[in-house]
Amino acid sequence: MSQEPFKFKQFSIDQDRCAMKIGTDGVLLGAWSSLDHNPASILDIGTGTGLIALMLAQRSEAELIDALEIENNAYEQAVENFEKSDWGDRLFCYHAGFDEFVEEMRDEEKYDLIISNPPFFSEDYKSGNDNRDQARFADALPLEELIEGSSLLLSKEGHLDLIIPFSEESNALNNAKKHGLFPNRITRVKGTESAPIKRSLIRFGFRETELEIEELILEISRHNYTEEFKKLVKDFYLKL
């Protein structure tokens, strides 16, 4: 596997020590997340390489962007990626589990935006690579635990943004409702026009508002991207 950094327009990311490499899901979420409420503080849960936190540092004026990562190699690499960026003074990474972090921070100042590209897989299958399994499997951070903890750390007018498998969408909505969070925007993602829906991008908040549902198609054909997708990620990918 290449040891070269992954270069974006305004930053680059080393990922040679991270179990989960940069993928479309993280870039989608980092570009899709709304900053219309001008968040002063942001939390990226399970930051991995630090990608989403860096994207939000590029896009926002938030004074505080915290990231959380439990896996040691990923944590160290995220710290290095933050330090070499133009926004190192606004980015901070915690090396802790989410439950521990919530317990420590729940009585502190709340976050205006919490964002996560969480571990997806809830199947019994494991790959045998402990770091990769921890990054990918939902038992490392169950969806309900992620939503409940986020509800305790979120400011009154803040929102929680997630990207999850479409198959988990109804589960996420039900869990969020238990903790006083309501969806106000859902974007369902398909690889191509004829492909099944693969992912759901969801924005939750404490206010129950009219739900906006959209669809995003990524490609017309292999490596022939839709204008909608290109517009969304144009500030990041070098070749778009």
Salt bridges, closest charged atoms under 4 A:
ASP14 OD2 - LYS84 NZ 2.77
ASP25 OD2 - ARG199 NE 2.90
GLU76 OE1 - ARG17 NH1 3.28
GLU80 OE1 - ARG17 NH2 2.72
ASP139 OD2 - LYS126 NZ 3.26
GLU144 OE2 - LYS178 NZ 3.45
GLU157 OE1 - ARG207 NE 2.93
ASP161 OD1 - HIS159 ND1 2.98
GLU169 OE2 - ARG188 NH2 2.65
GLU214 OE1 - ARG185 NE 3.03
GLU215 OE1 - LYS190 NZ 3.91
GLU227 OE2 - LYS230 NZ 2.98
ASP235 OD1 - LYS234 NZ 3.46
